[in-house]
Amino acid sequence: MATAKFKVWRGDTDSSGFVDYETDVSEGMVVLDAVHQIQAEQANDLAVRWNCKAGKCGSCSAEVNGHPKLMCMTRLDDLPLDKPVTIEPMRAFPLVKDLVTDVSWNYQVKKKIKKFSPRPPDFEDGTWEMQQEDIDRVQEFRKCIECFLCQDVCHVLRDHHLHDNFVGPRHYVYTASLEMHPLDTEDRLGDLKETDGIGYCNITKCCTKVCPEHITITDNAIIPLKERVVDQFYDPLKKLFRIFKPKE
C-alpha cells in the first residue's frame, strides 16, 4: 500500500479548478478506482460519469495527465506516481460539473447523417449477396463505444471549436460504416464536403492513437472518405461530365 497525490478538476461553468487530494493506492488499481476512493472518503459530491468499469461503455472518458483516456482502463502502475496525477474533464465539450461534460452535441450530429438505405434484394432469389471481405471492412467501425476520446483529442474541435462546421472522427467512422457497406445506396459525399467539414481534417492520426477499441480511424475511415470526396468533386473528368450531363 502506498499513497499517491491527485489533482482533480472540481467546479462548474461559474468557477472551477484543480483540487489536491491524497489517497492510498495498491497494485492493480485504475484511475477510476482512485477517483471512487476520493469520492467515498474525501469528496462525496465529486461528480464523475461511469458505468461498466470494463472499457466497453465509454462513460468514464476524461483527461489523465493531459491525455484523453478511459479512467477505468488506465492503470496507476503505468503512471509516474512520484508527482501528482491530474484528472480533468474532456476539453472539447462543455463542462457540466467536475469530471462530467455535456456530450449531447454528438448525438445531435449523428441524427443528421443520412441513414442506411439498402438496394433491392437480388432478383433471382430475393436475398442479398455479400462478400466476407466487405463485411470485415465495416465490422471494425462497429466496435466504436462512443467514448468520444477521438473527438476530444481532435484539434479542430478541441482547440479551434469548429463544432458547427466539423463533425469529428467519431462521425466519420459512422459515415464510413454506411458508405462502405456493400448494400448501401445513399450518397453522403456532398454532406461530407459541405456540412461535415471533412476537409478540415489534416490526418495527424491523433484520433487513432487514443481509440480504446484500436479502430484505425484515420487510415481505414477518414482517408478513404477523403478520397471519395476528391474523386467526386475534384476529378477533372467527372467535373466535365457534370457540366454536360442533361438535367433530369
N, C-alpha and C positions, 0 to 999 in steps of 0.2 A: 504494500500500500504506500502510495506517495501522494504528495499534494501538488496540484497544478494551479496556475493562475489563468483566469479568463477575463477578457474584456468583451462584455456582451452589450449589444446595442439595445437601449431602452428608450421608450417615449413614443410620441405620435407626431402628427404633422405640425403641431404647435411648438413642441420642444422635444428634442431627442439628442442622444449622445451615448458614448460608451460608459458603462458602469463596471467597476472592478469587482471580481469575485475570486475566492479560493475554495477549492473543494478537493476531496480525496478522489484519486483515480486508481484503478487497478488494471491488471492485464486483461486485454480483450474488450475494454470499453471503447465505445464510439462517441463521437461528439454529442450526439443526441442523448446518450446516457448521462453525460456531464451536465447538459442543459436541464434534463429532468431532475437531476440531483440538486442542482442550484435552485430550480423551481420549488422542489419539495422542502428544502431546508432553509433557504435564504430569501427567495423572491416568489412568494405564492401567486403574485399577479403577473408573472412573466408570461407574455403571450408567445406561443410557438405552435406552428401547424405541423401535425404529423398524423400518421395513420398506421401503416403496415409494419414499419420498422424492419422492412426486409428489402428495401430498394426497388419496390415494384409499384408503389402508388404515386411517387413523385411529390408527395406533400411537403416533405421537410427540406426543400431546397433553401439554401442560404449561401452566404459567402464566408468561408473559413480561411482565415489569414489572407483575405483578399481574393480568393479563388472560388468561383461558383461550384458548389458541391452538394450532394445529398448528405445531410448530417448523420443519417443512420448508416451510411456506408463509408464514413471517414473515420478510420481508427486513430485513436490517440497515440498509439505506438508509432504511427507513421509521421507524427508531427513533432517539431522541436519543442519540448516542454520546458526548456531552460529559459524561455521567455513567454509572456502571456499569449494565449491563443485568442485571436479576435474572431468574434462571431457576429455577423451583421446581416440584415435582410438583403434580398436581391435589389440591385440599384436600378434596374431597367423598368421597375413598376412602382406605382405609388405606395407609400408606406401606410399601413393601417395602424399597427401598434407593434412595438418591439421587433420581433423577428418575422412578423406577418406582413405580407404585401398583398395588394389587390391585383390579381392576375386575370380578372374578368374580361379585360380587353382582348385576350387571346381567344376566348370563346366567341366573342362578337365577330372577330375577324374570320374565324373558321366557318361561321354561318354564311358568310358572303361568298365563299368559294363554291363554284359550281359542283353540284353533286354528281355521283356516279350515274352514267347513262349508258346502259349496255346496248349492244347491237342486237338485232333479232336473232333467235336461235337458228342454227344451221338448217337448211331447207330439207335435207334428206331424212334426218331422224328427230328433228325438233329439239336437239340439245346443243350445247356449246362445246366446241373442241378447243382445248388449250394445251400448250406445251409446258412441261415441267419447268424448263428454264425461265419461262415467262412468270410462272408462279413464284419461283425462288427470288426473282428480281424484286418483286413488290413485297414479298414477305418480310424482308429486312425492315422496311419502313413501318410495318405494323407493330414492331417491337416498341415503338415510342410510348413512354409512360406519361407524357405531358408534364414533365417536371419543370420545363421552361428554362433549364440551365443554359441551353443553346441560345435562347432569346436574351438571357441576361448577359451573356459574355459578348454578344454581337455588338460591335462598336456603333453600328448605325442606330440601334435602339438605346444602348447603354450610355453612350457619350453624346450622340447627336439628337437623340429623342425624336426621330422621324417616324413616330408611330402612325401618323396619318398617311404616310407615303410608302411604307415598307412593312411587309407582313412578318418578316423574320424567318429564320431557318426552320423552326418547327413547322410552319405552314407551307414551306417549300417541300418539306418531306411529305406532308399530307397531300399536297398537289401532285407530287411525283408518284405517289401510290395510286393516284387516279389516272394520271396521264399515261403511265407506263403499264396500266392494266390492259391486257390483250383484248378485252371485250368492250372497253370504254370507247365511246364515240364523241364525247363532249370536247369542245375546243376552249381551252383556257389560256392559250398563248397571248391573246390580246390583253387579258387581265394581268398576266404576269408582267407584261411590258409596261402597261399604263398605270394600273391601280395598285398592283402588288409590289412594284418597285424593285424587281429582281436585278436591275442594272446597278443598284447601289451596292450590291454585294461584291467585294473585291477578293473573294475566295482566300482569305487568310487561314482558313481551316480551324479557327478557334472553336467553332461550334462542334466540330467533330471531336476535338480534344476533350471537351467536358462532358460528352454524352455518356451517361452511365450504362446505356444499353449497347454502346460501341457501334452505333449506326454510323456508317461512313457518309455523313450528311453532305459534305462538300463534293466529293468525287462521284458519288452514286446518285445524288438527288439534284443538287444545285447546278453543277456544271452541265449535266445532260439537259436540264431545263433551259439554261442559258443558250446552249447550242441550238435547241429547238426554236427559241425566240429569234436568234440570229438568222437561222435558215428561213424562217417565215417572213421576217420583216426587213432583213438587210441583204439577202441574196439578190444580186442584180437581175438575174433571170426571172426570179419569182416576182420582183417588183414590176418588170415589164409585163409579165403575164397578168398581174392585177390591173395594170393600166388599160390593157387592151381587151380584158375579159368583158364580154357584154353584161350589162346589168340585168339581173333577173326580176 
